[in-house]
Amino acid sequence: MKNTLFHLTIMNPEKTIYKGEITSLIAPCETGYLGVMAGHLPLAANIVSGRIIVRRGEEEPQVFNCRDKGFLEVLGNNVTLLLMG
C-alpha cells in the first residue's frame, strides 16, 4: 500500500508553529497556490501572504494565515515552511 502521509514543519525565527504527519498541504506561492502530497518531486518555492491549508485524512483541515514572506522546501517526504516574520 502506498504511503499517503508526509512530514510537515512550519516555523518562524522564534518557534515551531506546526510539526506532524499530514496528507496534503496547500501554500501560497509567488506563482499561485501550490498543492503538495506524499511523493511530491523535490521543489523549492517562495511563500507569500495567504492561507496555508493542512489536511490529515478526513479530519477538518487546519488553516494558518500567513502574513509574511518565506520559503518552502519539498525533499523526499519532508516539507519545511520557513516564515520570515
N, C-alpha and C positions, 0 to 999 in steps of 0.2 A: 504494500500500500504506500502511495506517495505521501511524503510528509507535507502537510499544509501549513505548518507553523514556522515562523522565523522569529529571531530575536530583535527587539527594538529598544534603543536607548535614546531618550530625548533629554538634552541637558543644556544649561546655560553656564556662564562662568561661575555662578555661585552654587549651583546644586543640580542634582539629577531630578528631572521633572517626571519621567516615566521610564520604567525598565520592566520588560516582560516579554512573553511569547505571544505573538499575535497572528492573525490570518491575513490581514490586509492593512495597508496604510495609504492614505491619500494626503498629499502635501502640496502646498502652494509653491510653485517654482517660477522662475522668470518667464518660461515659455508656456505657462498654464499649470493646471493641476496635474500631478503625477501620481499614478497608482502603482503600488508595489505589492507583490505577493511572493510566497516562498518560491525559491528557484530563479528569482529575477537575475538577469545578467548584471555584471558589475557596472556601477554607474556613480557619477558624481554630479551634483546639481546645486545651484544657488537657490536658497529659500527666500521668499518674500513674505510680506504680511498677508494673512488669510487664515483659513481654518485648517487645522491638522485633524484628520479623522482616523481613529484607530479602532479596528474591529478584531474581535476574538470570537470566532464561530458565530453562533446565533445570539450571543449576548448583545445588549444595547451598545452601540458604538460610543466611544469616549471622544469628545471633541475638545480640542485645545485651541484657543485663539492666539495666533502668532502675530505679534505687533512689531517684530524685529526681523532683520535680515539674518541669514545664517547659511548653513551648508549641510547637504545631505550626502551620505555615502552609503552605497549598497555594495557589500563584499561578501560573497558566499550567502549564507542565510543570516547575516547580521546587517542591520541597518542602524546607522547613527545619524541623529539630527543634532547639530550644534547651533544653538541660537545665540546671537551676539549681544543680547541685551538683558 
